[in-house]
Amino acid sequence: MPRRRPLVFRFSAALLLAGLLFAGASFAADKPDAHSNAVPPDSAPVDEPLIREMKRMADVYALAQAYEADPISPDQAIYQGAIPALLRRLDPHSVFFDPGQFEQLQQMERSTSKGFGTIVSVLPGRVIVLQVTPGTPSGRSGIAPGDEILAVNNIRLDRLEPEQLIQLLTEAKQKPAQLYVRRQGTPNLLEFKLVPEEMQTKSVDRAYMLEPGIGYVRVVSFEPRTGALLHEEIEKLGGAKLKGLVIDLRGNPGGVVTAALETCALFLEQGQKILSVRGRKTEPQDQKVPYANQPYKFKVAVLVNEKTASASEIVAGALQDHDRAAIVGVPTFGKGLVQSVFPLAEKTGMALTTALYYTPSGRSIQKPFHEGDFALAATAAHPNQQTEFRTDNGRLVRGGGGITPDQIVEPAGKNRLEIVLEGSGVFLAFATEYSRDHKVDANFEVTSSLLDQFEAFAAARNIQPSIGEWAGVLDFVSMHLKAEIFNQTLGVEKGDEVEARADPQVRAALEAVR
């Protein structure tokens, strides 16, 4: 799908809303990071009722600006008031971007983000460094795995909930930050001043063998190079010689549709339909696998969950409809809206819903709206009128929004003791001490002696379960100890691999491709 440069509207802040109302749109990409053509306002037919309503709005704004007790900010009135209120009536995903938000959007399109180069574990009131990337601001400053970040920009972390911690850390990455750190064996707090840098994000961030002949790859988003990166990782694992592959799309929010199309083409035959696009102002379009395509032939399973959305649902739906992969997990999010992005004046922008995505069998990916009375004027028909569809082999698949897996597998549950152990940070604290005093390699295993040491370590921190309770969580404890020790000695990738092997959803997907 060629990406053509869109028309850029030039309006003053006071006239910006009028420009938005006259804007037309065409098919672009599923995530608001791709642009589309737009119909210039002067080519649109004159709408007399609209002109009258715009004049009424201008009169209201002029009166408020002249007589309101407090001064009115045009940016606040237009950018944060009138425009969001207008878009809110259409659907939950059509949004306006102020200059800061639009810059973040452009960073996503470039697959870059600002950061310091650390991977951290976030617990209630605690942030522990798990991994530091060499050559990044954190790596050059001397921050090390096992360090505990106590304060960021003079804000103490021990008083914050996990959601507040994540918000603070996210905001801190956008500008220079001052960190106070506690390091085991060092009596005084360490102070670091870090300046964030733009870093290339890796959309295919995990790839390894689950067992001989069967690989695992995790795709966390769909960026412009995701298809090529996925192909590279598959080749490293063995390429066409593989017996099977598990593709993990859990938590993948979507991204660039062209990357999803390229991903599907790695596994589908030439000429097979990947998706359809239908909307009120767009010509119906089918996207098919290019001719002369040479796909992989090994078995495939795709892991999905409630946070699998948009472009990742396109991949899951296409592979399911063509009976090319077993879909494992829980039903996906259900976001199948085509959104065109329009750059506007003052470095702002707007993402507008212009059509819907449909899987090869005709299923709409978009779930029905239940949040207010949305108009969804871009669509040609209700997105979920039909509920039953058939795959290439005649299997029944359900519509109604999102992708329902072929095999429903819930994530692992936790009992009370497991929740306490995981939330207390005791695994992380024990692994930090152990890693400081022991050399660890890939053959490391948790022994009964180490479990006894951990039990005493937990008891010293007032975690004292009964003998029966402790016996019931030994497998859970062994897995988490190994994962945390690997996190701090061999890298987070190795720790993730340990957790994946114990994951019931991964194990079900593995069984599906054996």
N, C-alpha and C positions, 0 to 999 in steps of 0.2 A: 504494500500500500504506500504509494509515494506520499511524502509529506511536503506540502507546498506552503510557502510563506503566506501567512494570513494578512489581510488588510488591517492596519493599525489605526484605530479611531483616535482622533485628537479632540478632546473636549475639555473645557474648564470644569472644575469640580461642581459648580452650580448647574452645569448643563449635562453632566455625565449621565444622569438617570435617563434623560431623553434619548441619548445615544444608545443606551442599553435596550430600550424598548423597541428601537428600530432595527436592531441587529438581527441578521439572518444567520443560518448555520448550516454546515454540512458535515458528513461523517469524518471523524478524526480518530480518536483512540479512547480506550475505556477509562483510563486514568486521566485526571486533569493535568497532564503534562505534555500533551500533544496539541498542535494547533490545527485550525481548519480555515477554509475560506469563509468570508462573510459578505453579505450583500451590503454595499454602501448605502447609507441612509438616504442619499439624494436620489437613488434609483428605486426606492420603495414607494408604493402608492401612498398618496396623501390620505390620512385617516383623520377626518374632521373631529369625531368624538374623542380620539386620543389627544389631539391638539388642545381641545377644550379642557380635558382632565389635566394635562401638563400645565396649562395656564393656571388652573385652580391650585395646583401644587405650588407653583411659583408664587402665587399670591399669598398662600399660607406661610411659606418660608419667609417672604418679605415682611409680612406683619410680625411674625415671631422675632425676626432679626431686629426689627425696629422697636418693639415694645416689651419683649420678654425681660423680666427682672434681671436675669443674669445674661451675660454675653453668650451668643451662640457660636459654636465652632462649626464652620461649613463642613469640614472633614467629618466631624462627629455626627452631624445631622444627616449628611448624605451617605458617607461610607459605612457608618455604624447603625444608621437608622433606616432611611428610606429604601436604599438598595437591598439590604438583607431582608427587610419586611416584604418587598416585592418578590424576591426569589423564594422566600419561605413558603409562599402559597403554591409554588409549582411542584416541588418534590424535595426530599431531604438532602439531595446531593448537588443541586444547583447552588453555587455559592459565589460570593464576591471575595476577591483577594486584595487586601490592602498592600502597600508597597513591601512591607516585611514578609507577608505571607507569599506574595508573588515571587519574591526572591528565593524563598525556600522551595517553591514549586520548580523554579528553574534549576536549582541545585539538584533536585531529585531527577530532573530530566538528564542532567549531566552525570548522574550516578555518583555524585559527590555529596559530602556533608561535612560540616565542621566538627572537630573533636580533638581530643588529647591523645588518643591511641591506647586506651585502657579498656579492659573488660572487667566489670565489677559484679559482685554479688550483692543484691539489695535485700536486707532484712529489716524488720521494724527497728528504726533508730540506728541502723548500722549499715555501712558500706565498706566492703572488703575488696581489695584489688586482687583479681584472679590472674590476669595476664597483662603484660605490657608489650606493645609492638616496638621493636627497635627502630630508631630514627624518627620517632614521633615526639611531640612535646613532652609526654610523660617519660618516654624512654631516655631522652636526652637529659631530663631533670634529675633522674635517679630514683624515681618511684619504682617500687619493686612488688612482685606478688606477695601477698600476705599483709601488706600495709593496710591499716584501717584508717579511712578518711573520717575525721571527727568533725570538721567544719569546712564549709565552702563560703567564701566571701563573708566571714564572720557570722554565719548562720550555723548554729549547732544542729547536728544531724540526729542526735539521740532523742530529740523531742518531736520528730516528724514521723508520720506514717509512711508506709512504702510508696503510696501514690504521690504523696508530697515530696518524698525523696526523688522519685523519678522525674517529677516536674522540675525540681530545683536543679538536678544534674543536667537535664535537657537544656534549660535556660542558660546554665553556666557555660555550656559548650559554645555559646554564640559570642562570647567576649572574654577578655583576659580574666582569669580567676585566681584567687588566693586559696590554697588548700592547707589545712593543718592535719598532719598525719601522725599516727602512733605506730611505731615499729617494734616488734618483739625484740627484746634484748637491748633496746636503746632507751635510756632513762628519760630523755627530754623529747618533747614534741618536735616534729620536723615541719618546716614551712616550705611550701613550694608555690612559685608564681608561674602559671602556665598561660601561654597564648595559643588559642585554638588555631588549627590549620585545616584547610580543605583536604579531605581524604577520599580516595576512590573506594566506593562501597562494593562489596562482593556479593552478588545476588545468589550465586551458587556457593554456599559457604561450608558444606560438608560433603565428603565423598570417601567411602571406604567399603571394604568387603564385609558383609554380614557373615558369610561362610563361603567356602570355595565355590566359585562360579556365580555367586549372587551378590550384586553390589547394592549400595545405598547412596542416594544423593539427596541433599536437602536444598530446595529452592525457596529462598525467603522473600523474593520479590521478582517482578518481571521488568528488567531494565533493558535498554537498547541492545546490550551484548549478551543477554541471558541465554539465548538459544545457542550462540557460539560457545559460551562458557560451559554449558551443559554438555555439549558435544565433546569438548576437550576433556572434561572430567570422566565421561563415559569411556573415552578412548584410553585414558590412563588406567581405568579399572579392568580393561580387557576388550573393550569395543564389541565387535560382532561375536567374539568368542564367549561372551557372558551367557550363562544359562537363564539368568533373570535379573531384574532390576526393581528396586523399591524407590519410588520418587515421593519424597515427603513435601507436601504442599500445605501442611498444617500451619496455621498462622500467617499464611501468605496473603497479603491484602490485595494483590493484583499488580497492575502496572501497565506497561506498554503492550498493546495488543499485538503488534508485529512480533514481539518476542514470544508471545503465547502461540502465534501461528507457526513460528520457526520451531518451537518446542514440539508441537503436534506433528510437524513434518518429519521429525526424527523417528516417528513410530508408525505413521500412517502411509498408505499407498498413494501413488500419484492419482490426482483427480478426485480423491475423496473430499467431501465437504467438511470444513472445520467449523464454520459458523455462518449465520445469516444475520443481516442487519435490516431492520424495518423501522420506519418512522414517518411522521406526518410530512416533513419537508425534505426527506431524503429518498433517493431512488433505492428500491430493494437491491441489496448486494449479497452475493455469496462469496465467501473466501474458501478456496480449495487448495489442496496440496499441489505444488507445482509439478508439471510433467518432468520426467527423467529423474524424479526423486528416488533415492535409494535408502529406505528406512531400515532400522534395526529390526530383527525378527524375533529376538528373545522375548520371554514372558515379562510382563510389566504389571506392577501393582502401584496404585497411587493412594497415598494417605491424605485424608482431608478431615477438617473439623469445622466448628461453627465460625472460625475466623478465616477460613479459606474463602476468598471473595474475588469477584471481578475476573481479571485475566486468568487467574488460577482455576476459576470455575469453568472458563472456556476450555481449558486443557482437559480437566476432569470429565466434562460433559462430552467432548468430542471423542476421547478415548473410550468412554463408556458406550456411547451410541454405536460406535463401530466395533464393539466387542473386542477392543484391542487391549484393555487393561481391566484388572479387578480394582474397583474403588472400595477402599476400606476406611472405616472411621465412623464419624457422625455427620449428619446433614450439614451442608455448607451454608454460608451467610445469605446468599441470594441477592447479589448486586449485578444486574445485567444491563446497566444503562450506558449508552454511548454519550460521552460528554465532550463537547468541543470547547476549547479554551480560547478566549479572545483577549489579547493584550489591549489595554486601554490607556488613557492618559494618566499622567502622574505616577508611572511605573506600577499601575494597578492591573488587575485582570479579572476575568469572570469565567467560571466553568458552567456551561449550560447543557442540560439534558436535551438531546436532539433525536434519539432513537433508542431501540432496544436490541439486545443480542439474543439470538436463538441458537440452540444446539442443532446438530445435523438432523435429528429426528423431529425438530420443530418445537422443542421445549423452550419456553422463555426462562432465562436464568433469574430474572428479576422477581423477587417475592412481592406479594401485594402490600400496599401501603396501609398502615393502620395508625399513622401519626397525623391526625388532622385530616382535613378535606383538601388533599392535594389535587391540582388540576391535571398534572402530567400531560400538558397539551402537546408534547412532542410525539407522542405515540399514536400509531394508527388504530390500535384496538386495545382492549383490555389485555394485559400481558399474560393472563393465566386462565383463559376461557376453557382450554382443554386440559385434562389432568392425566390421561393415559397415552403413552407413546410406545413405539416399538424400536428396538435396536436392529442392526443389520441381520442378526440371527433370529429375530422375532421375539426376543425377551421383552417383557413388560418393564418399562421404567416410568416413574411418576414425574409429572410436572408440578406446577404450583409454586415454583420459586426455589432456587438453589438446586444442588445436586444431592440426591439421596444415594448413599453408598450401596453397593451390591452386598456388602457385609457390614452390618452395624456392630462396631466394637467400641465400647466406652473406654475412656482413659482409666488408668489404675486409680482405685479409691484408696483412701488412707484412714487408718483407725486413729483413735485419740492420741496414742503414744507416738505414732509416726508423725502426726501433725506437730506435736510438741517438740520432738527431736529436730524436725526440719525447720521449724520457726524459731527455735532458740539460738541457732547459729553454732551449735555444739559440734556439728560435723566439720564446719569450716575452721573453728578454733583448734580442734584436735589435729586436722590435716596440716594446719600452719606449723604447729609445734613438731609434728612428726616429720614433715618435709624439711624442716631446718636441720634435723639431726640425722636423717637417713638418706642414702642414695637410692633412688627409685628408677627402675627401668620398665620396659613394656611387659616383662614377665611377672611383675609384682602381683601378688594375690593377698587378700585379707585372711590371716590365719586365726585360729581360735585364741592364741595368745594375744593377738592384736585386739580381738573383740573384747577380751577380758580387760585390757588396758583402757579401751574406750568406755566400757561399762563403769569402771572406776572414775574415769574422767567426767562422765556425765553425772555420776552420783555426787561428786564434789561440787557440782553446779545444781544440786537439788533436783535432779531427775533420777528418781529411784523407783522404777517399776517393780512389780512382783516378778517372781521367777517365771510364772506362766506368761505374763505380758512380754517379758524380755525374750523368751523362747519363740514367741509368735512373730517377732520383728527381726530375727537374725538375718534373713535374706535381704530385707530392706536396708538394714544397717550396713551389711557387708557391701552392698552395691553403692550406697551413698559414700561410704568411707573411701572406697576405691576411686569413685568418680572425683571426689574432692581432692584426694592426694594426687591424682593424675592432673587435675586442673592446675595445681600449683607446681608440678614438677615437669610434666610432659606437654602441657598446654591444654586449653579448654576443648580443643577438638577431640583429644583423647578422652577427656572426661565425659563429653557428650556421647561418645561412642559407647562407653560403659553403660550410661543410662539408657541409650537406645536399645541395647541388647536385652534389657530387662523390661522394656515397654511392651505391654500387651497388644497395642495397636501395631507396632513394628513387627512383633512376632506373628501376628495374624497375617500381615502383608507378606512376610517371608514365607509362611506356609502356602499362601496363594500362588507363589511363583515357583515353588519347588517342583 
